[in-house]
Amino acid sequence: MSFEKKPVIASNAPAPPPFLSQAILMGDFLFCSGQVGCHPETGALIEGSIGERTKQILSNLRAVLEAGGTSLENVVKCNIYLTSMSDFAAVNEVYAATFTKPMPARTCVCVKELPLGTDVEIECIAGVPKSKL
């Protein structure tokens, strides 16, 4: 069995670099690339706290998910990358205020560096309702 891979482009999320897609729709799932806390129009990294960058990331992911016919409510898996585990609680505060139960499955790891020198990146996988396919 083979599935068609369809790229998803959200005009109200930061444009992806030419070597990746914002998301790929395959079967009943949307696989979103990692997002960093960039402003959708300027591409500039959001200044301020890690909480503010996390809010922007989730807003960017929301835009990509909606462009792919789904929403944050249908996210089944998130991967979070931090450059310092001391930011774990601040990211969790924003994350917990964004998602509803049942919470998505999740992995959070600490890495040495992230793109653009940011401190947090989040990627996700979401189910796409049959009516949207």
Beta strands, then each sheet from edge to edge (+ up, - down):
strand 1: 5-8
strand 2: 23-26
strand 3: 29-35
strand 4: 75-82
strand 5: 105-110
strand 6: 120-127
sheet 1: 1+ 2- 3+ 6- 4+ 5+
end
